[in-house]
Amino acid sequence: MTGPAGHEDGTPPGEAGRFDQRLIAPLVLGSVLNPVNSSMLAVALIPIGRAFGAPPSQTAWLVSGLYLATAVGQPVIGRLVDLYGPRRLYLWGTALAGAAGLLGTLAPELWVLVVSRVLLGFGTSAAFPASMSLLRSEAGRTGGGSPAGTLAALSAGNQVIAVVGPALGGLLIGAGGWQLIFAVNVPLSLACLVLGALWLPRTVPSGTGTRVDVPGMLLFAGSLTSFMFFLMAPGVAHAYLVALGLAAGALFVRRELRTGEPFMDLRVLAGNAPLLLTYVRQCLAYCTAYAFFYGYGQWLQEARGLNASQAGLLLVPLSATAVAVTALTGRRGRIRGALVVGAAVQCAGCAVLLFLGDGSPLWLLVALSALVGVPHGLIGLANQNALYVQADPARMGTSAGLLRTSMYVGALFAAAANAAFFHDGATSAGLHSLARLLLGVAAVFLLVCVADRTLGRDGGVGGPAPRGSGPGPAVQEGGGQRRRSARRRAR
């Protein structure tokens, strides 16, 4: 494996032993592109449907199109980050996001808008794996521990901004129509391009190998896409999609186990149980989170009778609570405690949904938004910290991409649940049925967090970044695990 990444252009990357603070702005700004585009649409589906005369079954493709592109694109682009370095992929991705935003702003028909969302999904898939790869290389360059403060800032960009999105979307729609939620990508993309070109280093790629496993990527994409299409419209009539997904998945496994430079090293991944559990937690947590975003947002407009701007503003307390929780807990790097508390509060939030009705008072809606902000401030950051410690440093981009894929698989389950329970509109009865399902999912998530002993009692990050090529250590209580990891690296 190539050694710790360094600057190739001859410019000093920052004082030796100190994290280069110039990286924070482009990394955080790039990371907001995906979650803000995912969440702004929560309050825009009804206005867009009215503008194009399209039913919910058609506007749902605006959500699913981005989910599909992101779920497939994150690990694929993450692997390219491992092979070719994060700077190049970051710049190409943010440029594509800006072009897609412009296309959506000018879209004359719904299908063009769907194409724009798919391109946004691919374009915004580069920033997160690139960011995690750069953070790992900076830890290797400085020889310090994992940058908990920077990871917290990145989590704010990836998770907290997701809950700001509905409020921002509502304000933009109120100011100039739904087109503005696409147009906002243009200035954001330009800012990313300028900051990225100025401050992101030309690093030596951290991944092993020199060839791109195109057949493996295509088989992975085919298998995942088949399963996700089935989730969009589950039923016996579409069972063939499951068969196609299984067939492509079997060929993918066969290919990856036999090729010398696989897209996804399945042997290493299968041997890293802590990382696999992190992916499971991410999927479960965001199944509930996204179902709440879109289900609650639609219910506020259809059953409670609010407009898009009012519905977005009602989610501001969620954003404020999430920001506060991230700021208070981010630098501690705790993982297991944050996950358990976050899962428990998520259960409580789902339970409150059971008591909502068409005439629910505003104070209750505000209180619910504030309550649900707590897990948003805890869970995403905790899983991100776990990934940082558990993942193979040589495949950080791919591993980070798979974390996002897990999130969007959960989002697809959420979209399927919303479509099933809101088939006849976002009624209070449908919301209650959705809440019962989400309460069960949140309870399973809580059990997984409590039962995962690989995290230790108060596992956290903050020790020296692993520099070996194998999987990172599981997060354990105290410093014994870090000392054992150091001895293994020395050997």
Disulfide bonds with the S-S distance in Angstrom:
none
